[in-house]
Amino acid sequence: MRCDQAGQTVRPGQKFSARMVAQDPDGDTLSYDWRVLSARGARDREGRELTPPAHPASILEVKGSNASFAAPVQPGEYRIYGYARDGQGGVGTANLAIRVIQP
């Protein structure tokens, strides 16, 4: 995955883009899926980590392997996940971290 803001600090609502770089060894056409999640999730009573909250409103547009985002409005740490699927059960994934801070 390529993104100039990977590992960087961004402002709430700041726009940025990312691109998945993937190919299927069998030549299957790939479809792409994107998620924005909080980097840290809560834990249940037994101490197991729960799935972190998702922020679907941060995904502005998806065009093939490219996606544009607006950073979540709440300061904190987030991860952007990209998935490349071949339609035959194969999937590749990549993720990157961003930190949202108040200006």
URJOCOR-V366298 format. One record per helix or strand. SS is the DSSP state (H for helix, E for strand). FROM is the first residue (numbers start at 1). TO is the last residue. If there is no record, write none. Layout:
# URJOCOR-V366298
SS;FROM;TO
SS;FROM;TO
This chain:
# URJOCOR-V366298
E;2;2
E;9;11
E;15;19
E;31;38
E;43;43
E;49;49
E;54;54
H;56;58
E;59;63
E;66;70
E;76;85
E;91;101
